[in-house]
């Protein structure tokens, strides 16, 4: 089973390895580096976690 970046970040939050603020900052850095992700889904996932 293959998992992507959004799943990994969500799991890190669930395992208390990072918090929502850290995840948001990481997503922002990825976005600035032109990382191709479904950004609306990433933001929605952070809001619902």
C-alpha positions as CSV (number, residue, x, y, z in Angstrom):
1,X,0.0,0.0,0.0
2,X,1.5,3.3,-1.1
3,X,0.9,6.4,1.0
4,X,1.7,10.0,0.1
5,X,2.9,13.2,1.8
6,X,-0.5,14.2,3.2
7,X,-0.9,10.8,4.8
8,X,2.5,10.9,6.4
9,X,1.9,14.4,7.8
10,X,-1.5,13.3,9.2
11,X,0.1,10.3,10.8
12,X,2.9,12.4,12.4
13,X,0.2,14.7,13.9
14,X,-1.8,11.7,15.2
15,X,1.3,10.2,16.8
16,X,2.1,13.6,18.4
17,X,5.4,13.8,16.5
18,X,4.4,17.3,15.2
19,X,1.6,19.7,16.0
20,X,-0.8,21.4,13.6
21,X,1.3,24.6,13.5
22,X,4.4,22.6,12.6
23,X,2.5,20.8,9.9
24,X,1.2,24.0,8.5
25,X,4.6,25.5,8.4
26,X,6.0,22.4,6.7
27,X,3.2,22.6,4.1
28,X,4.0,26.3,3.5
29,X,7.7,25.5,2.9
30,X,6.7,22.8,0.5
31,X,4.4,25.2,-1.3
32,X,7.2,27.8,-1.6
33,X,9.4,25.2,-3.2
34,X,6.7,24.5,-5.7
35,X,5.9,21.1,-4.4
36,X,2.9,19.7,-6.3
37,X,0.2,18.6,-3.8
38,X,-3.5,19.0,-3.5
39,X,-3.2,22.1,-1.4
40,X,-7.0,22.5,-0.7
41,X,-7.1,18.9,0.6
42,X,-4.0,19.5,2.7
43,X,-5.5,22.6,4.4
44,X,-8.8,20.8,4.9
45,X,-7.0,17.8,6.5
46,X,-5.2,20.1,9.0
47,X,-8.5,21.8,9.9
48,X,-10.2,18.5,10.6
49,X,-7.3,17.0,12.6
